[in-house]
Amino acid sequence: HIVIKTDGKIPFFEGQSYGIVPPGVKVAPNGKEKPHAPRLYSIASSRYGDTFDGNTTSLCVRRATYWDPELGREDPAKKGICSNFLCDAKPGDKVMMTGPVGASMVLPQDDPNAVHIMVATGTGI
C-alpha cells in the first residue's frame, strides 16, 4: 500500500488509473536511450484520499520479480522496473505521474445513504 501526497493537484474519480514513470532510461534495440514509458496503476483510494482531504492517493503495488529455474534464484535483470521503484521509494521521494486516465465509476446520486460494497477496487481486475 503506497500513499502518494498530491496536494489535490491531480484529482481523480474512482475507477481511474495513474501512470507512474520510473526513473532512468531504456536502451532500444538500435542502441539509443529513451525514458521509460509510464506504467498504469489502478487507484486504490476514493477521490477523497486516505485522510479524506483530497490531498493523497493510494496505489496497491506488488513487487514484480522473476524466479529463474535455471539459475535457481531471482534474476535481477528481469525485475519489474516500476514496481520495484515504488516499493523501494522512501517518504519524500519524488514520483513522476501522468493521468489520471480511464473511465470513472460514478455511483448513483439518487440515494446518498445507499450502501455500496466494493470488491477488489484498485487491483486492476
Residue pairs with C-beta under 8 A, 6 or more apart in sequence:
1 44
1 58
1 59
1 60
2 58
2 59
2 60
2 61
2 86
2 87
2 89
3 50
3 56
3 57
3 58
4 56
4 57
4 58
4 59
4 95
4 97
5 55
5 56
6 49
6 55
6 56
6 57
7 55
8 53
8 54
8 55
10 18
10 57
10 97
10 99
10 100
11 47
11 54
11 100
12 18
12 43
12 47
12 57
12 99
12 100
12 104
13 47
13 100
13 104
13 105
13 106
14 43
14 46
14 47
14 104
14 105
14 106
14 107
14 121
15 102
15 103
15 104
15 105
16 43
16 99
16 100
16 101
16 102
16 103
16 104
17 40
17 41
17 42
17 43
17 99
17 100
17 101
17 102
18 40
18 41
18 43
18 57
18 59
18 97
18 98
18 99
18 100
18 101
19 38
19 39
19 40
19 41
19 97
19 98
19 99
19 101
20 38
20 39
20 40
20 41
20 59
20 82
20 85
20 86
20 95
20 96
20 97
20 98
21 35
21 36
21 37
21 38
21 39
21 96
21 97
21 98
22 36
22 39
22 81
22 82
22 85
23 36
23 85
23 96
24 35
24 36
24 81
25 33
25 34
25 35
25 36
26 33
26 34
26 35
26 36
26 37
27 33
28 34
36 81
36 82
38 98
38 99
39 81
39 82
39 83
40 99
40 101
41 59
41 60
41 61
41 124
42 59
42 60
42 121
42 122
42 123
42 124
43 57
43 58
43 59
43 100
43 122
44 58
44 59
44 60
44 121
44 122
44 123
45 56
45 57
45 58
45 122
47 54
48 54
49 55
49 56
49 57
49 58
50 56
50 57
50 58
58 122
59 86
59 122
60 122
60 123
61 83
61 86
61 87
62 83
63 79
63 80
63 83
63 84
63 87
64 79
64 80
64 83
64 84
65 74
65 78
65 79
65 80
66 74
66 75
66 78
66 79
67 73
67 74
67 75
68 74
68 75
68 78
86 95
89 95
107 114
107 116
108 114
